[in-house]
């Protein structure tokens, strides 16, 4: 999330917003926001199994955690890109997200 914070100006320049959500509780979410200096909204307390069922995110039942999942939404709220990861690679990065937003903005013009 810190990388998205570092690139927040690029998203704002394109008229895009960054939002994050976590299964962590309020105290852990506040800690993450403070430690990473986040200024974008961060939701907390999501139910991991419900998130997995609703959006297809990978849930590791053995270790009881939700793998990283990212979405790029269009202006109408539709999903333009969904990235499901089961490890440290294959996640949406700020650079890729910015390029995709620029691409879609050109296509929609």
Secondary structure, DSSP 4 states (H G I P E B T S, - for coil): -HHHHHTHHHHHHTT----EE-SS-HHHHHHHHHHHT--S-EE----HHHHHHHH---EETTTTEEPPEEEEE-TTS-EEEEEE-SSSSS---HHHHHHHHHHHHHHH-
